[in-house]
């Protein structure tokens, strides 16, 4: 009978460790990440943020708006051999990368669209729609690392 008694503390410790592992106490409180504004799932935002996200969702991105190229975008396009025609192709047919987009950017939201041009380049182009025009912020070749000295 005495030999059974010495295993009780070990069983209790094992049980306690198992419960701790199940609850993951050592990781502290788990915070839910903010869900992308593009998903239909509920997100924790203020009412004002919800209105802003709804107003600036990719569905509101005018894929046929006149484009204005920033100096930085022109430089990146030149370095990476990307034409204005290719930028327009990505705007019209590209898919939104929600990880690289920020619909809450000020003064204008930014959307990173990705796709392949007719010439076969895998591109990410960041657009910032503001009022009646859309600015091209930057252009990235996702398959090739071009040397560039743009500021």
C-alpha atoms as an extended CHARMM CRD file, in Angstrom:
* protein
*
       151  EXT
         1         1  UNK       CA              0.0000000000        0.0000000000        0.0000000000  PROA      1               0.0000000000
         2         2  UNK       CA              2.8620000000        2.3800000000        0.7380000000  PROA      2               0.0000000000
         3         3  UNK       CA              4.2940000000        1.9230000000       -2.7540000000  PROA      3               0.0000000000
         4         4  UNK       CA              1.0470000000        3.1820000000       -4.3360000000  PROA      4               0.0000000000
         5         5  UNK       CA              1.1760000000        6.3810000000       -2.2600000000  PROA      5               0.0000000000
         6         6  UNK       CA              4.4590000000        7.5600000000       -3.7140000000  PROA      6               0.0000000000
         7         7  UNK       CA              2.9270000000        7.7260000000       -7.2310000000  PROA      7               0.0000000000
         8         8  UNK       CA              0.0750000000       10.0890000000       -6.2350000000  PROA      8               0.0000000000
         9         9  UNK       CA              2.2120000000       13.2800000000       -6.3660000000  PROA      9               0.0000000000
        10        10  UNK       CA              3.5790000000       12.2020000000       -9.7580000000  PROA      10              0.0000000000
        11        11  UNK       CA              0.0380000000       11.5650000000      -11.0710000000  PROA      11              0.0000000000
        12        12  UNK       CA             -1.1390000000       14.9400000000       -9.7600000000  PROA      12              0.0000000000
        13        13  UNK       CA              1.8090000000       16.7010000000      -11.3960000000  PROA      13              0.0000000000
        14        14  UNK       CA              1.1230000000       14.8930000000      -14.6730000000  PROA      14              0.0000000000
        15        15  UNK       CA             -2.5350000000       15.8640000000      -14.5050000000  PROA      15              0.0000000000
        16        16  UNK       CA             -1.6380000000       19.5050000000      -13.7710000000  PROA      16              0.0000000000
        17        17  UNK       CA              0.8080000000       19.6090000000      -16.7140000000  PROA      17              0.0000000000
        18        18  UNK       CA             -1.7880000000       18.0630000000      -19.0180000000  PROA      18              0.0000000000
        19        19  UNK       CA             -4.3880000000       20.6720000000      -18.0060000000  PROA      19              0.0000000000
        20        20  UNK       CA             -1.8330000000       23.4740000000      -18.4720000000  PROA      20              0.0000000000
        21        21  UNK       CA             -0.9660000000       22.1390000000      -21.9080000000  PROA      21              0.0000000000
        22        22  UNK       CA             -4.6440000000       21.9740000000      -22.8750000000  PROA      22              0.0000000000
        23        23  UNK       CA             -5.2470000000       25.5510000000      -21.7090000000  PROA      23              0.0000000000
        24        24  UNK       CA             -1.8530000000       26.8210000000      -22.9190000000  PROA      24              0.0000000000
        25        25  UNK       CA             -1.4540000000       28.9680000000      -19.8060000000  PROA      25              0.0000000000
        26        26  UNK       CA              2.1810000000       29.7460000000      -20.5120000000  PROA      26              0.0000000000
        27        27  UNK       CA              1.3170000000       31.6400000000      -23.7260000000  PROA      27              0.0000000000
        28        28  UNK       CA             -0.7320000000       34.2370000000      -21.9040000000  PROA      28              0.0000000000
        29        29  UNK       CA             -3.9710000000       35.6990000000      -23.2380000000  PROA      29              0.0000000000
        30        30  UNK       CA             -4.5500000000       34.9590000000      -26.9070000000  PROA      30              0.0000000000
        31        31  UNK       CA             -5.5300000000       37.9410000000      -29.0260000000  PROA      31              0.0000000000
        32        32  UNK       CA             -7.5210000000       37.4280000000      -32.1700000000  PROA      32              0.0000000000
        33        33  UNK       CA             -5.9260000000       39.1070000000      -35.1940000000  PROA      33              0.0000000000
        34        34  UNK       CA             -7.9280000000       41.7450000000      -36.9560000000  PROA      34              0.0000000000
        35        35  UNK       CA             -9.6680000000       40.1520000000      -39.8590000000  PROA      35              0.0000000000
        36        36  UNK       CA             -9.0420000000       41.6550000000      -43.2510000000  PROA      36              0.0000000000
        37        37  UNK       CA            -11.5380000000       44.2230000000      -44.4210000000  PROA      37              0.0000000000
        38        38  UNK       CA            -12.1080000000       42.1160000000      -47.5190000000  PROA      38              0.0000000000
        39        39  UNK       CA            -13.5670000000       39.1000000000      -45.7240000000  PROA      39              0.0000000000
        40        40  UNK       CA            -17.2170000000       38.8410000000      -44.8860000000  PROA      40              0.0000000000
        41        41  UNK       CA            -16.4670000000       37.7030000000      -41.3500000000  PROA      41              0.0000000000
        42        42  UNK       CA            -17.0990000000       39.9920000000      -38.4230000000  PROA      42              0.0000000000
        43        43  UNK       CA            -14.2780000000       42.2950000000      -37.3850000000  PROA      43              0.0000000000
        44        44  UNK       CA            -13.6050000000       44.2660000000      -34.2460000000  PROA      44              0.0000000000
        45        45  UNK       CA            -13.5650000000       47.8900000000      -35.3570000000  PROA      45              0.0000000000
        46        46  UNK       CA            -15.2470000000       51.0920000000      -34.3290000000  PROA      46              0.0000000000
        47        47  UNK       CA            -18.3000000000       52.2110000000      -36.3090000000  PROA      47              0.0000000000
        48        48  UNK       CA            -16.2480000000       54.9580000000      -37.9870000000  PROA      48              0.0000000000
        49        49  UNK       CA            -13.6030000000       52.4270000000      -39.0520000000  PROA      49              0.0000000000
        50        50  UNK       CA            -16.3140000000       50.1030000000      -40.3830000000  PROA      50              0.0000000000
        51        51  UNK       CA            -17.7280000000       52.9350000000      -42.5080000000  PROA      51              0.0000000000
        52        52  UNK       CA            -14.2580000000       53.7970000000      -43.8120000000  PROA      52              0.0000000000
        53        53  UNK       CA            -13.4800000000       50.1830000000      -44.6760000000  PROA      53              0.0000000000
        54        54  UNK       CA            -16.8050000000       49.7620000000      -46.4610000000  PROA      54              0.0000000000
        55        55  UNK       CA            -16.2900000000       52.9720000000      -48.4280000000  PROA      55              0.0000000000
        56        56  UNK       CA            -12.7490000000       51.9940000000      -49.4170000000  PROA      56              0.0000000000
        57        57  UNK       CA            -13.2030000000       48.3030000000      -50.1280000000  PROA      57              0.0000000000
        58        58  UNK       CA            -11.6770000000       46.8860000000      -53.3130000000  PROA      58              0.0000000000
        59        59  UNK       CA            -15.1950000000       46.6890000000      -54.7570000000  PROA      59              0.0000000000
        60        60  UNK       CA            -15.0580000000       50.5110000000      -54.7570000000  PROA      60              0.0000000000
        61        61  UNK       CA            -11.6820000000       50.5250000000      -56.5600000000  PROA      61              0.0000000000
        62        62  UNK       CA            -12.4000000000       51.9430000000      -60.0120000000  PROA      62              0.0000000000
        63        63  UNK       CA            -10.3860000000       49.7350000000      -62.3150000000  PROA      63              0.0000000000
        64        64  UNK       CA            -10.9130000000       52.1460000000      -65.2050000000  PROA      64              0.0000000000
        65        65  UNK       CA            -10.0480000000       55.4420000000      -63.4830000000  PROA      65              0.0000000000
        66        66  UNK       CA             -7.4380000000       57.7600000000      -65.0110000000  PROA      66              0.0000000000
        67        67  UNK       CA             -3.9790000000       56.9190000000      -63.6540000000  PROA      67              0.0000000000
        68        68  UNK       CA             -1.4390000000       59.3180000000      -62.1950000000  PROA      68              0.0000000000
        69        69  UNK       CA              2.0900000000       57.9340000000      -61.7570000000  PROA      69              0.0000000000
        70        70  UNK       CA              4.1860000000       59.0050000000      -58.7780000000  PROA      70              0.0000000000
        71        71  UNK       CA              7.8550000000       59.7710000000      -59.3500000000  PROA      71              0.0000000000
        72        72  UNK       CA              8.7120000000       56.6790000000      -57.3040000000  PROA      72              0.0000000000
        73        73  UNK       CA              6.4240000000       54.4680000000      -59.4120000000  PROA      73              0.0000000000
        74        74  UNK       CA              7.9460000000       55.7750000000      -62.6610000000  PROA      74              0.0000000000
        75        75  UNK       CA             11.4450000000       55.0640000000      -61.3650000000  PROA      75              0.0000000000
        76        76  UNK       CA             10.5120000000       51.5290000000      -60.2300000000  PROA      76              0.0000000000
        77        77  UNK       CA              8.7810000000       50.8230000000      -63.5220000000  PROA      77              0.0000000000
        78        78  UNK       CA             11.8800000000       51.9710000000      -65.4220000000  PROA      78              0.0000000000
        79        79  UNK       CA             14.2120000000       49.8020000000      -63.2990000000  PROA      79              0.0000000000
        80        80  UNK       CA             11.9790000000       46.7510000000      -63.6080000000  PROA      80              0.0000000000
        81        81  UNK       CA             11.1330000000       47.1740000000      -67.2970000000  PROA      81              0.0000000000
        82        82  UNK       CA              7.4060000000       47.5770000000      -66.6850000000  PROA      82              0.0000000000
        83        83  UNK       CA              5.3340000000       49.5600000000      -69.1620000000  PROA      83              0.0000000000
        84        84  UNK       CA              2.2530000000       51.6680000000      -68.4860000000  PROA      84              0.0000000000
        85        85  UNK       CA              0.3060000000       49.1290000000      -70.5520000000  PROA      85              0.0000000000
        86        86  UNK       CA              1.3320000000       46.3890000000      -68.0880000000  PROA      86              0.0000000000
        87        87  UNK       CA              0.2730000000       48.5470000000      -65.1240000000  PROA      87              0.0000000000
        88        88  UNK       CA             -3.1500000000       49.0220000000      -66.7180000000  PROA      88              0.0000000000
        89        89  UNK       CA             -3.3710000000       45.2410000000      -67.3010000000  PROA      89              0.0000000000
        90        90  UNK       CA             -2.7410000000       44.5910000000      -63.6020000000  PROA      90              0.0000000000
        91        91  UNK       CA             -5.2720000000       47.2460000000      -62.5950000000  PROA      91              0.0000000000
        92        92  UNK       CA             -7.9320000000       45.7030000000      -64.8230000000  PROA      92              0.0000000000
        93        93  UNK       CA             -7.2570000000       41.9950000000      -64.2230000000  PROA      93              0.0000000000
        94        94  UNK       CA             -5.1090000000       41.6960000000      -61.0800000000  PROA      94              0.0000000000
        95        95  UNK       CA             -6.2460000000       40.2730000000      -57.7610000000  PROA      95              0.0000000000
        96        96  UNK       CA             -6.0570000000       42.2200000000      -54.5020000000  PROA      96              0.0000000000
        97        97  UNK       CA             -3.3720000000       41.0380000000      -52.0650000000  PROA      97              0.0000000000
        98        98  UNK       CA             -5.0340000000       41.8580000000      -48.7420000000  PROA      98              0.0000000000
        99        99  UNK       CA             -1.7860000000       41.3560000000      -46.8130000000  PROA      99              0.0000000000
       100       100  UNK       CA             -0.0920000000       44.1710000000      -48.7500000000  PROA      100             0.0000000000
       101       101  UNK       CA             -3.1180000000       46.4860000000      -49.0070000000  PROA      101             0.0000000000
       102       102  UNK       CA             -4.3050000000       49.0500000000      -46.4820000000  PROA      102             0.0000000000
       103       103  UNK       CA             -7.8010000000       50.4570000000      -47.0350000000  PROA      103             0.0000000000
       104       104  UNK       CA             -7.3130000000       52.6870000000      -43.9590000000  PROA      104             0.0000000000
       105       105  UNK       CA             -4.2400000000       54.5150000000      -45.3260000000  PROA      105             0.0000000000
       106       106  UNK       CA             -4.5060000000       58.2950000000      -45.2230000000  PROA      106             0.0000000000
       107       107  UNK       CA             -5.1890000000       60.3790000000      -47.2030000000  PROA      107             0.0000000000
       108       108  UNK       CA             -6.1100000000       57.6060000000      -49.6760000000  PROA      108             0.0000000000
       109       109  UNK       CA             -6.4630000000       53.8480000000      -49.2460000000  PROA      109             0.0000000000
       110       110  UNK       CA             -3.8590000000       51.6540000000      -50.9610000000  PROA      110             0.0000000000
       111       111  UNK       CA             -4.5020000000       48.3920000000      -52.7710000000  PROA      111             0.0000000000
       112       112  UNK       CA             -1.8160000000       45.9900000000      -53.9160000000  PROA      112             0.0000000000
       113       113  UNK       CA             -2.9490000000       44.1760000000      -57.0460000000  PROA      113             0.0000000000
       114       114  UNK       CA             -1.0340000000       41.2010000000      -58.3670000000  PROA      114             0.0000000000
       115       115  UNK       CA             -1.0430000000       39.3210000000      -61.6210000000  PROA      115             0.0000000000
       116       116  UNK       CA              0.8690000000       38.3930000000      -64.7460000000  PROA      116             0.0000000000
       117       117  UNK       CA              1.2920000000       40.8110000000      -67.6210000000  PROA      117             0.0000000000
       118       118  UNK       CA              0.9450000000       39.6880000000      -71.2400000000  PROA      118             0.0000000000
       119       119  UNK       CA              4.7410000000       39.7060000000      -71.3530000000  PROA      119             0.0000000000
       120       120  UNK       CA              4.8230000000       37.1720000000      -68.5090000000  PROA      120             0.0000000000
       121       121  UNK       CA              6.0680000000       39.3770000000      -65.6690000000  PROA      121             0.0000000000
       122       122  UNK       CA              4.6180000000       38.5190000000      -62.2510000000  PROA      122             0.0000000000
       123       123  UNK       CA              3.8310000000       41.9820000000      -60.8960000000  PROA      123             0.0000000000
       124       124  UNK       CA              2.4740000000       43.6690000000      -57.7980000000  PROA      124             0.0000000000
       125       125  UNK       CA              1.3150000000       47.2290000000      -58.3890000000  PROA      125             0.0000000000
       126       126  UNK       CA              0.1280000000       49.4120000000      -55.5110000000  PROA      126             0.0000000000
       127       127  UNK       CA             -2.7070000000       51.7820000000      -56.3590000000  PROA      127             0.0000000000
       128       128  UNK       CA             -4.1470000000       54.6450000000      -54.2880000000  PROA      128             0.0000000000
       129       129  UNK       CA             -7.5980000000       55.7210000000      -55.4810000000  PROA      129             0.0000000000
       130       130  UNK       CA             -8.3980000000       59.3060000000      -54.5370000000  PROA      130             0.0000000000
       131       131  UNK       CA            -11.4360000000       61.1610000000      -55.7810000000  PROA      131             0.0000000000
       132       132  UNK       CA            -11.4420000000       61.0090000000      -59.6000000000  PROA      132             0.0000000000
       133       133  UNK       CA             -7.9510000000       59.6100000000      -60.2140000000  PROA      133             0.0000000000
       134       134  UNK       CA             -5.9450000000       56.6360000000      -59.0720000000  PROA      134             0.0000000000
       135       135  UNK       CA             -2.2600000000       57.0500000000      -58.2420000000  PROA      135             0.0000000000
       136       136  UNK       CA              0.2410000000       54.3390000000      -59.0400000000  PROA      136             0.0000000000
       137       137  UNK       CA              2.3880000000       54.2320000000      -55.8900000000  PROA      137             0.0000000000
       138       138  UNK       CA              4.9390000000       51.5500000000      -56.7580000000  PROA      138             0.0000000000
       139       139  UNK       CA              5.5420000000       48.5420000000      -58.9620000000  PROA      139             0.0000000000
       140       140  UNK       CA              7.2680000000       45.2930000000      -57.9630000000  PROA      140             0.0000000000
       141       141  UNK       CA              8.4300000000       42.3370000000      -60.0650000000  PROA      141             0.0000000000
       142       142  UNK       CA              7.6910000000       39.3630000000      -57.8110000000  PROA      142             0.0000000000
       143       143  UNK       CA              9.9300000000       36.9240000000      -59.6760000000  PROA      143             0.0000000000
       144       144  UNK       CA             13.0750000000       38.9500000000      -60.3030000000  PROA      144             0.0000000000
       145       145  UNK       CA             15.1130000000       41.2290000000      -58.0370000000  PROA      145             0.0000000000
       146       146  UNK       CA             16.1200000000       44.1980000000      -60.1730000000  PROA      146             0.0000000000
       147       147  UNK       CA             18.8010000000       46.6110000000      -59.0010000000  PROA      147             0.0000000000
       148       148  UNK       CA             17.2900000000       50.0160000000      -58.5450000000  PROA      148             0.0000000000
       149       149  UNK       CA             18.4340000000       53.2840000000      -57.0370000000  PROA      149             0.0000000000
       150       150  UNK       CA             15.0470000000       54.9410000000      -56.5590000000  PROA      150             0.0000000000
       151       151  UNK       CA             14.4200000000       56.9910000000      -53.4230000000  PROA      151             0.0000000000
